[in-house]
Amino acid sequence: MTRHEIATLACKILALWAFAEAILTSTGIITSVVFLFSHEPQWPNFFSIVYLCTTPIGMLIIGLILWFRAPGIAARMVSSDPAVVTRADINQESVLSIAFAAIGVFIFVPALNTMVRTVLGFMSGDGNWEFVAPISWIHLIFQPNFWSSIVELGLSIWLIFGSRGIAHFVLWVRSAGPKSGNEETGK
């Protein structure tokens, strides 16, 4: 692949990520609209829905720009040298390793966001550090968010830093099993 093709592909991958984020954040809007129409409509609720709509609509617009303008953006990003820059020795293990590391980063960012939001929610409860006490910790609704973000952070760090070992294990598992007669004798 040339530099231009790689940059175009990167823009389209970012566009797909923006589309996915727009879909994920749209679920909050749907529940807000249901809440708005289940009660008497009020202006603060209407403005909060407009505020919630800005993020997915913005992500959708960014995704559309990245998708349809990818060749033009790629031309500005890299030189127009038609020489092939990808190596011929890219194998399955290296692609899997990169994929697992990318999945780890994709899990790490929202998990860190949830962790920070949860800890700040603990601290801003009554203006004191009440969450430290075991009795109040049991009754807080923050506990599931806290523990799930800890698990997500651990999983993401494992995927990022252990991606080569995981890729090697996956390839080993995929190649395990009975061999045919031709493979055993090398024919």
Z-matrix of the N, CA and C atoms (Angstrom, degrees):
N
C 1 1.449
C 2 1.525 1 109.40
N 3 1.301 2 115.34 1 145.32
C 4 1.451 3 120.13 2 177.54
C 5 1.526 4 109.82 3 -84.78
N 6 1.333 5 115.50 4 168.95
C 7 1.463 6 119.98 5 178.87
C 8 1.527 7 110.92 6 -59.57
N 9 1.319 8 116.18 7 -40.86
C 10 1.465 9 120.22 8 -179.40
C 11 1.527 10 111.33 9 -64.18
N 12 1.329 11 117.11 10 -41.75
C 13 1.466 12 120.49 11 178.86
C 14 1.529 13 111.25 12 -65.19
N 15 1.318 14 117.13 13 -39.23
C 16 1.465 15 120.48 14 178.93
C 17 1.523 16 110.49 15 -66.48
N 18 1.323 17 117.23 16 -42.79
C 19 1.469 18 120.40 17 178.99
C 20 1.524 19 110.99 18 -66.07
N 21 1.320 20 117.59 19 -37.95
C 22 1.469 21 120.63 20 176.61
C 23 1.522 22 110.37 21 -63.98
N 24 1.314 23 116.43 22 -43.53
C 25 1.458 24 120.68 23 177.55
C 26 1.527 25 111.08 24 -62.01
N 27 1.320 26 117.38 25 -40.76
C 28 1.465 27 120.61 26 178.37
C 29 1.523 28 111.11 27 -62.99
N 30 1.319 29 117.91 28 -40.64
C 31 1.469 30 120.85 29 177.42
C 32 1.522 31 111.27 30 -63.67
N 33 1.321 32 116.38 31 -40.25
C 34 1.466 33 119.30 32 -179.80
C 35 1.534 34 111.48 33 -70.35
N 36 1.319 35 117.23 34 -33.63
C 37 1.463 36 120.11 35 176.01
C 38 1.525 37 109.91 36 -66.78
N 39 1.332 38 117.28 37 -42.40
C 40 1.466 39 120.35 38 175.68
C 41 1.525 40 111.23 39 -62.54
N 42 1.318 41 117.39 40 -35.58
C 43 1.458 42 121.03 41 177.25
C 44 1.529 43 110.69 42 -64.60
N 45 1.322 44 116.62 43 -42.79
C 46 1.468 45 119.44 44 177.62
C 47 1.520 46 111.02 45 -63.09
N 48 1.340 47 116.81 46 -38.68
C 49 1.467 48 120.05 47 176.82
C 50 1.530 49 109.91 48 -63.32
N 51 1.329 50 118.13 49 -41.68
C 52 1.465 51 121.20 50 179.17
C 53 1.526 52 110.49 51 -64.12
N 54 1.332 53 117.73 52 -39.80
C 55 1.465 54 120.59 53 176.92
C 56 1.528 55 110.76 54 -62.57
N 57 1.338 56 116.98 55 -42.95
C 58 1.468 57 120.61 56 179.64
C 59 1.523 58 110.97 57 -63.91
N 60 1.318 59 117.42 58 -41.44
C 61 1.467 60 120.82 59 178.33
C 62 1.529 61 110.77 60 -64.95
N 63 1.318 62 117.21 61 -38.31
C 64 1.459 63 120.68 62 178.09
C 65 1.525 64 110.77 63 -63.33
N 66 1.314 65 116.57 64 -40.46
C 67 1.468 66 120.07 65 178.78
C 68 1.520 67 110.77 66 -67.74
N 69 1.335 68 116.87 67 -42.75
C 70 1.462 69 119.84 68 -179.11
C 71 1.520 70 112.20 69 -64.34
N 72 1.321 71 117.75 70 -41.02
C 73 1.461 72 119.01 71 -179.16
C 74 1.522 73 112.32 72 -77.83
N 75 1.320 74 117.41 73 -16.11
C 76 1.459 75 120.38 74 177.73
C 77 1.524 76 112.30 75 -68.72
N 78 1.305 77 117.88 76 -23.45
C 79 1.469 78 119.64 77 179.11
C 80 1.524 79 110.87 78 -63.38
N 81 1.326 80 117.48 79 -36.16
C 82 1.467 81 120.47 80 175.92
C 83 1.514 82 112.02 81 -64.68
N 84 1.310 83 116.02 82 -34.69
C 85 1.465 84 120.04 83 179.33
C 86 1.523 85 110.13 84 -68.73
N 87 1.319 86 116.00 85 -40.29
C 88 1.469 87 119.53 86 -179.29
C 89 1.528 88 110.30 87 -62.22
N 90 1.327 89 116.84 88 -45.01
C 91 1.465 90 118.60 89 178.07
C 92 1.520 91 111.90 90 -66.34
N 93 1.317 92 118.28 91 -32.98
C 94 1.461 93 120.65 92 177.60
C 95 1.522 94 111.34 93 -68.74
N 96 1.316 95 116.84 94 -38.69
C 97 1.461 96 120.28 95 178.01
C 98 1.525 97 109.85 96 -66.08
N 99 1.317 98 117.21 97 -41.05
C 100 1.467 99 120.36 98 176.73
C 101 1.521 100 109.70 99 -61.19
N 102 1.314 101 117.39 100 -43.25
C 103 1.460 102 121.19 101 178.43
C 104 1.524 103 110.99 102 -64.15
N 105 1.327 104 117.64 103 -39.59
C 106 1.455 105 121.15 104 -178.94
C 107 1.522 106 111.37 105 -63.07
N 108 1.323 107 116.90 106 -43.88
C 109 1.454 108 119.72 107 -177.01
C 110 1.527 109 113.32 108 -85.68
N 111 1.319 110 118.38 109 -9.44
C 112 1.461 111 119.71 110 175.58
C 113 1.518 112 111.35 111 -84.13
N 114 1.313 113 117.87 112 -16.15
C 115 1.456 114 123.02 113 176.96
C 116 1.519 115 108.47 114 -120.04
N 117 1.289 116 115.21 115 176.09
C 118 1.457 117 119.31 116 177.10
C 119 1.527 118 109.19 117 -67.09
N 120 1.324 119 117.54 118 124.59
C 121 1.470 120 119.00 119 -177.59
C 122 1.528 121 111.83 120 -60.35
N 123 1.296 122 115.18 121 132.28
C 124 1.458 123 121.48 122 178.77
C 125 1.516 124 107.63 123 -127.50
N 126 1.320 125 117.33 124 154.68
C 127 1.453 126 121.02 125 -178.37
C 128 1.512 127 113.39 126 -64.18
N 129 1.346 128 121.22 127 -40.72
C 130 1.470 129 117.94 128 178.72
C 131 1.524 130 112.63 129 -61.04
N 132 1.349 131 117.35 130 -36.91
C 133 1.459 132 119.43 131 177.71
C 134 1.522 133 111.08 132 -66.28
N 135 1.343 134 116.77 133 -39.55
C 136 1.450 135 120.65 134 179.01
C 137 1.525 136 110.74 135 -63.59
N 138 1.321 137 116.97 136 -44.16
C 139 1.458 138 120.14 137 179.66
C 140 1.526 139 111.75 138 -67.44
N 141 1.324 140 117.19 139 -33.02
C 142 1.467 141 118.59 140 177.35
C 143 1.525 142 110.93 141 -67.80
N 144 1.327 143 117.62 142 -34.46
C 145 1.465 144 120.36 143 176.97
C 146 1.523 145 110.27 144 -69.14
N 147 1.327 146 116.92 145 -40.33
C 148 1.469 147 119.57 146 176.07
C 149 1.521 148 109.92 147 -61.70
N 150 1.327 149 116.40 148 -40.86
C 151 1.462 150 120.74 149 178.23
C 152 1.531 151 110.82 150 -63.69
N 153 1.337 152 117.42 151 -43.01
C 154 1.459 153 120.72 152 178.75
C 155 1.526 154 112.39 153 -65.73
N 156 1.321 155 117.34 154 -30.04
C 157 1.468 156 120.94 155 -178.35
C 158 1.522 157 112.34 156 -72.50
N 159 1.321 158 117.81 157 -21.79
C 160 1.464 159 118.77 158 -175.60
C 161 1.522 160 112.03 159 -64.50
N 162 1.325 161 118.73 160 -38.10
C 163 1.465 162 119.98 161 -178.02
C 164 1.520 163 112.60 162 -66.31
N 165 1.345 164 120.33 163 -53.53
C 166 1.476 165 117.40 164 -179.08
C 167 1.525 166 113.20 165 -67.57
N 168 1.325 167 117.20 166 -33.41
C 169 1.465 168 118.37 167 178.38
C 170 1.525 169 109.63 168 -68.02
N 171 1.328 170 116.52 169 -40.28
C 172 1.464 171 120.03 170 176.36
C 173 1.514 172 111.60 171 -62.72
N 174 1.332 173 117.56 172 -43.75
C 175 1.466 174 120.29 173 178.17
C 176 1.524 175 111.05 174 -64.09
N 177 1.327 176 116.79 175 -37.30
C 178 1.464 177 120.58 176 178.24
C 179 1.531 178 110.65 177 -65.27
N 180 1.314 179 117.13 178 -42.70
C 181 1.467 180 120.69 179 179.04
C 182 1.532 181 110.41 180 -65.13
N 183 1.341 182 116.84 181 -44.08
C 184 1.464 183 120.36 182 177.97
C 185 1.528 184 110.27 183 -61.52
N 186 1.330 185 116.75 184 -42.47
C 187 1.460 186 120.46 185 178.50
C 188 1.522 187 112.41 186 -62.53
N 189 1.331 188 116.56 187 -42.28
C 190 1.464 189 119.74 188 178.67
C 191 1.529 190 111.49 189 -65.02
N 192 1.333 191 116.58 190 -41.02
C 193 1.467 192 119.70 191 177.72
C 194 1.520 193 110.34 192 -63.02
N 195 1.335 194 116.39 193 -46.15
C 196 1.464 195 119.34 194 -179.78
C 197 1.527 196 111.75 195 -63.85
N 198 1.317 197 117.77 196 -37.53
C 199 1.463 198 120.76 197 -176.95
C 200 1.530 199 111.48 198 -70.85
N 201 1.336 200 116.54 199 -50.83
C 202 1.460 201 119.51 200 -173.37
C 203 1.532 202 113.14 201 -82.96
N 204 1.300 203 117.83 202 -22.37
C 205 1.465 204 121.14 203 179.31
C 206 1.529 205 112.10 204 -104.40
N 207 1.316 206 118.29 205 14.54
C 208 1.462 207 122.15 206 -175.66
C 209 1.531 208 113.20 207 -56.62
N 210 1.339 209 120.14 208 -45.98
C 211 1.470 210 117.99 209 179.53
C 212 1.533 211 113.01 210 -62.64
N 213 1.329 212 116.98 211 -39.97
C 214 1.460 213 119.98 212 178.76
C 215 1.516 214 112.56 213 -67.60
N 216 1.325 215 116.56 214 -41.55
C 217 1.469 216 120.44 215 177.37
C 218 1.518 217 109.77 216 -65.30
N 219 1.331 218 116.88 217 -40.55
C 220 1.461 219 120.94 218 179.58
C 221 1.522 220 110.97 219 -64.35
N 222 1.320 221 118.16 220 -36.22
C 223 1.464 222 121.01 221 178.59
C 224 1.524 223 111.29 222 -64.09
N 225 1.331 224 116.62 223 -33.00
C 226 1.468 225 119.98 224 177.46
C 227 1.526 226 111.90 225 -78.98
N 228 1.325 227 117.06 226 -24.60
C 229 1.465 228 121.06 227 -176.84
C 230 1.521 229 112.64 228 -78.69
N 231 1.316 230 117.86 229 -40.55
C 232 1.464 231 121.74 230 -172.32
C 233 1.521 232 110.45 231 -129.45
N 234 1.327 233 115.13 232 167.08
C 235 1.459 234 120.03 233 177.91
C 236 1.526 235 110.07 234 -73.08
N 237 1.307 236 115.50 235 162.96
C 238 1.467 237 120.12 236 -178.82
C 239 1.525 238 111.91 237 -92.85
N 240 1.313 239 117.58 238 25.42
C 241 1.458 240 121.99 239 178.78
C 242 1.533 241 109.05 240 -65.85
N 243 1.345 242 118.21 241 122.91
C 244 1.468 243 119.83 242 -176.61
C 245 1.530 244 113.60 243 -81.05
N 246 1.307 245 117.91 244 5.19
C 247 1.464 246 119.72 245 -178.78
C 248 1.527 247 110.44 246 -70.48
N 249 1.305 248 115.53 247 143.09
C 250 1.459 249 121.74 248 178.96
C 251 1.531 250 108.70 249 -73.82
N 252 1.336 251 116.71 250 132.49
C 253 1.460 252 119.93 251 -177.16
C 254 1.524 253 113.51 252 -113.16
N 255 1.318 254 117.66 253 -9.64
C 256 1.457 255 118.80 254 178.56
C 257 1.515 256 110.01 255 -79.32
N 258 1.297 257 114.67 256 144.61
C 259 1.464 258 119.77 257 -179.19
C 260 1.518 259 110.18 258 -82.27
N 261 1.306 260 114.90 259 149.88
C 262 1.463 261 119.80 260 179.38
C 263 1.519 262 111.93 261 -80.56
N 264 1.326 263 117.31 262 -14.59
C 265 1.467 264 119.89 263 -175.99
C 266 1.534 265 113.13 264 -94.71
N 267 1.323 266 117.76 265 19.10
C 268 1.463 267 119.94 266 174.77
C 269 1.523 268 107.39 267 -72.67
N 270 1.334 269 114.92 268 124.13
C 271 1.458 270 118.88 269 -177.86
C 272 1.524 271 110.59 270 -116.12
N 273 1.313 272 114.96 271 -179.65
C 274 1.449 273 121.70 272 -176.34
C 275 1.527 274 111.84 273 -63.96
N 276 1.309 275 117.54 274 -37.74
C 277 1.464 276 121.01 275 -178.18
C 278 1.529 277 111.77 276 -66.11
N 279 1.323 278 117.13 277 -39.69
C 280 1.461 279 118.70 278 -179.71
C 281 1.525 280 111.22 279 -70.88
N 282 1.326 281 117.77 280 -36.33
C 283 1.458 282 120.43 281 177.36
C 284 1.532 283 110.15 282 -66.38
N 285 1.324 284 117.53 283 -43.21
C 286 1.461 285 120.63 284 177.14
C 287 1.532 286 111.43 285 -63.09
N 288 1.300 287 117.03 286 -40.00
C 289 1.459 288 121.46 287 178.64
C 290 1.521 289 110.93 288 -61.12
N 291 1.320 290 116.72 289 -44.85
C 292 1.463 291 120.69 290 177.81
C 293 1.524 292 110.77 291 -64.89
N 294 1.319 293 116.67 292 -40.51
C 295 1.468 294 120.08 293 179.81
C 296 1.527 295 111.38 294 -64.17
N 297 1.333 296 118.26 295 -43.79
C 298 1.462 297 120.38 296 179.06
C 299 1.525 298 111.53 297 -65.57
N 300 1.320 299 117.79 298 -38.01
C 301 1.464 300 120.50 299 177.03
C 302 1.529 301 110.59 300 -65.56
N 303 1.330 302 117.26 301 -39.95
C 304 1.464 303 120.55 302 178.36
C 305 1.519 304 111.13 303 -65.97
N 306 1.325 305 117.36 304 -40.54
C 307 1.465 306 120.47 305 176.66
C 308 1.521 307 109.91 306 -63.30
N 309 1.334 308 117.10 307 -38.54
C 310 1.457 309 120.77 308 177.49
C 311 1.518 310 112.00 309 -61.37
N 312 1.315 311 117.36 310 -42.57
C 313 1.469 312 120.57 311 177.68
C 314 1.516 313 110.11 312 -66.81
N 315 1.333 314 116.82 313 -39.13
C 316 1.465 315 120.77 314 179.42
C 317 1.529 316 111.10 315 -64.07
N 318 1.317 317 118.37 316 -31.68
C 319 1.466 318 121.78 317 177.05
C 320 1.528 319 110.61 318 -82.27
N 321 1.328 320 117.54 319 -35.03
C 322 1.465 321 122.20 320 -174.68
C 323 1.529 322 112.58 321 -64.13
N 324 1.308 323 117.47 322 -44.48
C 325 1.466 324 120.41 323 -173.61
C 326 1.532 325 111.79 324 -63.14
N 327 1.340 326 120.93 325 -51.55
C 328 1.464 327 118.47 326 177.87
C 329 1.530 328 113.03 327 -67.35
N 330 1.334 329 117.85 328 -31.87
C 331 1.467 330 119.98 329 179.18
C 332 1.525 331 110.53 330 -66.27
N 333 1.311 332 116.82 331 -41.17
C 334 1.463 333 120.00 332 176.94
C 335 1.525 334 110.54 333 -65.25
N 336 1.320 335 117.02 334 -38.79
C 337 1.458 336 121.53 335 176.47
C 338 1.524 337 110.64 336 -60.82
N 339 1.321 338 117.63 337 -45.94
C 340 1.459 339 121.59 338 179.32
C 341 1.523 340 111.38 339 -64.53
N 342 1.329 341 116.66 340 -40.79
C 343 1.460 342 120.72 341 179.51
C 344 1.527 343 111.17 342 -62.10
N 345 1.315 344 116.85 343 -48.21
C 346 1.466 345 120.17 344 -179.44
C 347 1.521 346 110.47 345 -64.72
N 348 1.322 347 117.91 346 -42.36
C 349 1.459 348 120.88 347 179.15
C 350 1.528 349 111.10 348 -63.05
N 351 1.323 350 117.11 349 -39.87
C 352 1.453 351 120.91 350 179.55
C 353 1.524 352 111.29 351 -66.79
N 354 1.315 353 117.27 352 -46.07
C 355 1.467 354 120.08 353 179.78
C 356 1.525 355 110.43 354 -64.07
N 357 1.325 356 117.46 355 -41.13
C 358 1.465 357 119.58 356 177.03
C 359 1.524 358 111.28 357 -66.65
N 360 1.322 359 116.78 358 -33.47
C 361 1.464 360 119.83 359 175.34
C 362 1.517 361 111.67 360 -65.37
N 363 1.343 362 117.33 361 -37.78
C 364 1.466 363 121.09 362 174.77
C 365 1.520 364 110.10 363 -60.38
N 366 1.311 365 115.46 364 -48.74
C 367 1.458 366 120.63 365 -173.00
C 368 1.520 367 112.11 366 -69.80
N 369 1.311 368 117.97 367 -29.68
C 370 1.459 369 119.74 368 -176.53
C 371 1.524 370 112.58 369 -93.49
N 372 1.319 371 118.69 370 9.01
C 373 1.466 372 122.06 371 -178.58
C 374 1.510 373 113.24 372 -52.39
N 375 1.306 374 118.92 373 -71.96
C 376 1.472 375 123.12 374 177.14
C 377 1.522 376 110.76 375 -120.30
N 378 1.275 377 117.31 376 16.99
C 379 1.442 378 120.20 377 -178.31
C 380 1.515 379 113.03 378 83.26
N 381 1.326 380 117.63 379 11.44
C 382 1.468 381 120.05 380 177.27
C 383 1.521 382 109.51 381 -134.40
N 384 1.318 383 116.34 382 -176.22
C 385 1.460 384 121.87 383 -176.56
C 386 1.529 385 110.15 384 -98.26
N 387 1.303 386 117.01 385 46.07
C 388 1.451 387 121.98 386 -175.60
C 389 1.531 388 112.47 387 -64.78
N 390 1.319 389 117.64 388 -24.72
C 391 1.466 390 120.51 389 -176.36
C 392 1.523 391 112.62 390 -66.62
N 393 1.329 392 117.38 391 -14.94
C 394 1.461 393 120.11 392 -178.62
C 395 1.529 394 110.74 393 -71.29
N 396 1.310 395 117.21 394 -30.73
C 397 1.462 396 121.44 395 -178.17
C 398 1.523 397 109.97 396 -68.68
N 399 1.346 398 117.89 397 133.50
C 400 1.469 399 120.51 398 -177.02
C 401 1.528 400 113.38 399 -61.97
N 402 1.329 401 118.62 400 -31.23
C 403 1.466 402 119.93 401 -177.59
C 404 1.519 403 110.38 402 -67.52
N 405 1.321 404 117.69 403 -46.78
C 406 1.461 405 119.45 404 -179.14
C 407 1.532 406 111.03 405 -72.58
N 408 1.341 407 116.66 406 -26.95
C 409 1.463 408 120.36 407 179.46
C 410 1.520 409 110.78 408 -63.14
N 411 1.324 410 116.97 409 -37.07
C 412 1.464 411 120.89 410 -178.42
C 413 1.524 412 110.84 411 -66.41
N 414 1.322 413 117.04 412 -34.90
C 415 1.456 414 120.50 413 -173.62
C 416 1.525 415 113.73 414 -91.42
N 417 1.293 416 117.45 415 -4.04
C 418 1.458 417 118.97 416 -178.23
C 419 1.521 418 110.79 417 -77.56
N 420 1.306 419 114.67 418 145.16
C 421 1.462 420 119.30 419 176.02
C 422 1.524 421 111.07 420 -80.14
N 423 1.325 422 116.52 421 -6.83
C 424 1.451 423 120.50 422 -177.94
C 425 1.523 424 112.84 423 -78.27
N 426 1.298 425 118.31 424 -16.76
C 427 1.463 426 120.85 425 -173.97
C 428 1.526 427 112.89 426 -58.15
N 429 1.336 428 121.04 427 -46.02
C 430 1.479 429 118.46 428 178.68
C 431 1.528 430 112.55 429 -61.54
N 432 1.327 431 116.90 430 -39.87
C 433 1.466 432 119.31 431 178.37
C 434 1.521 433 111.01 432 -63.22
N 435 1.323 434 116.38 433 -41.35
C 436 1.455 435 120.51 434 -178.33
C 437 1.521 436 110.94 435 -62.91
N 438 1.330 437 116.98 436 -51.27
C 439 1.468 438 119.89 437 -176.51
C 440 1.517 439 112.00 438 -69.64
N 441 1.328 440 117.98 439 -36.40
C 442 1.467 441 118.67 440 178.10
C 443 1.528 442 110.76 441 -67.36
N 444 1.331 443 117.08 442 -35.95
C 445 1.465 444 118.08 443 177.75
C 446 1.525 445 111.14 444 -70.32
N 447 1.339 446 118.35 445 -31.89
C 448 1.470 447 120.72 446 175.16
C 449 1.536 448 109.74 447 -63.55
N 450 1.331 449 116.60 448 -44.80
C 451 1.465 450 120.33 449 179.46
C 452 1.533 451 110.36 450 -64.77
N 453 1.333 452 117.08 451 -42.58
C 454 1.459 453 120.35 452 179.06
C 455 1.524 454 111.47 453 -64.17
N 456 1.332 455 117.43 454 -40.53
C 457 1.461 456 120.10 455 177.66
C 458 1.527 457 111.09 456 -63.55
N 459 1.330 458 116.82 457 -42.83
C 460 1.459 459 119.96 458 177.77
C 461 1.519 460 111.61 459 -62.67
N 462 1.321 461 117.22 460 -44.65
C 463 1.466 462 121.21 461 178.79
C 464 1.519 463 110.89 462 -62.64
N 465 1.315 464 116.73 463 -43.76
C 466 1.463 465 119.10 464 -177.49
C 467 1.529 466 111.64 465 -67.72
N 468 1.327 467 117.99 466 -39.79
C 469 1.465 468 120.26 467 177.94
C 470 1.524 469 110.25 468 -64.80
N 471 1.338 470 116.38 469 -39.13
C 472 1.470 471 120.22 470 176.75
C 473 1.522 472 110.66 471 -62.98
N 474 1.339 473 117.55 472 -42.88
C 475 1.460 474 120.39 473 179.96
C 476 1.526 475 111.82 474 -67.39
N 477 1.320 476 117.12 475 -35.79
C 478 1.464 477 119.73 476 -178.40
C 479 1.524 478 110.60 477 -71.88
N 480 1.327 479 116.67 478 -52.29
C 481 1.458 480 119.70 479 -173.36
C 482 1.531 481 113.82 480 -87.75
N 483 1.324 482 117.50 481 -16.28
C 484 1.458 483 120.08 482 179.50
C 485 1.511 484 113.25 483 -111.59
N 486 1.319 485 116.84 484 21.68
C 487 1.463 486 120.09 485 -173.36
C 488 1.531 487 112.92 486 -63.93
N 489 1.328 488 117.37 487 -35.62
C 490 1.474 489 118.95 488 178.74
C 491 1.521 490 111.62 489 -66.39
N 492 1.327 491 116.64 490 -44.24
C 493 1.456 492 119.97 491 178.86
C 494 1.517 493 112.19 492 -64.67
N 495 1.338 494 116.30 493 -39.71
C 496 1.464 495 120.12 494 178.33
C 497 1.525 496 110.12 495 -64.93
N 498 1.329 497 116.75 496 -44.18
C 499 1.470 498 120.37 497 179.25
C 500 1.525 499 110.61 498 -62.03
N 501 1.338 500 116.48 499 -41.95
C 502 1.465 501 120.49 500 178.30
C 503 1.532 502 110.48 501 -62.46
N 504 1.330 503 117.11 502 -41.61
C 505 1.467 504 121.52 503 179.22
C 506 1.530 505 110.53 504 -65.42
N 507 1.326 506 117.79 505 -43.48
C 508 1.467 507 120.97 506 -179.94
C 509 1.526 508 110.53 507 -62.03
N 510 1.314 509 116.83 508 -42.68
C 511 1.472 510 119.11 509 178.14
C 512 1.520 511 111.52 510 -67.16
N 513 1.334 512 117.12 511 -35.57
C 514 1.462 513 120.10 512 177.12
C 515 1.522 514 110.60 513 -64.83
N 516 1.339 515 117.20 514 -42.50
C 517 1.463 516 121.09 515 179.73
C 518 1.527 517 110.11 516 -66.67
N 519 1.306 518 117.14 517 -39.47
C 520 1.465 519 120.33 518 179.89
C 521 1.519 520 111.87 519 -66.48
N 522 1.319 521 117.36 520 -29.81
C 523 1.464 522 119.56 521 -179.60
C 524 1.522 523 112.52 522 -91.40
N 525 1.330 524 118.01 523 -5.63
C 526 1.470 525 120.87 524 179.64
C 527 1.532 526 109.45 525 -73.47
N 528 1.287 527 114.93 526 156.47
C 529 1.450 528 119.54 527 177.84
C 530 1.504 529 110.64 528 125.21
N 531 1.325 530 115.79 529 175.33
C 532 1.469 531 118.74 530 -178.55
C 533 1.517 532 110.91 531 -67.51
N 534 1.303 533 115.13 532 138.72
C 535 1.463 534 122.63 533 178.39
C 536 1.518 535 108.79 534 -93.89
N 537 1.302 536 115.48 535 149.82
C 538 1.463 537 118.53 536 175.61
C 539 1.522 538 109.11 537 -77.50
N 540 1.291 539 117.90 538 165.68
C 541 1.462 540 122.61 539 -177.41
C 542 1.514 541 113.32 540 -60.38
N 543 1.332 542 117.93 541 -34.96
C 544 1.468 543 120.53 542 -179.20
C 545 1.527 544 111.64 543 -70.78
N 546 1.339 545 118.14 544 -34.09
C 547 1.453 546 121.00 545 -178.59
C 548 1.518 547 111.88 546 -73.10
N 549 1.350 548 116.53 547 -33.23
C 550 1.461 549 120.16 548 -178.11
C 551 1.526 550 111.59 549 -70.05
N 552 1.316 551 116.74 550 -37.68
C 553 1.459 552 119.97 551 -178.15
C 554 1.519 553 112.19 552 -88.94
N 555 1.332 554 116.91 553 -8.47
C 556 1.454 555 119.87 554 179.44
C 557 1.507 556 113.24 555 81.69
N 558 1.344 557 119.56 556 15.05
C 559 1.470 558 122.56 557 -179.82
C 560 1.494 559 111.36 558 -87.86
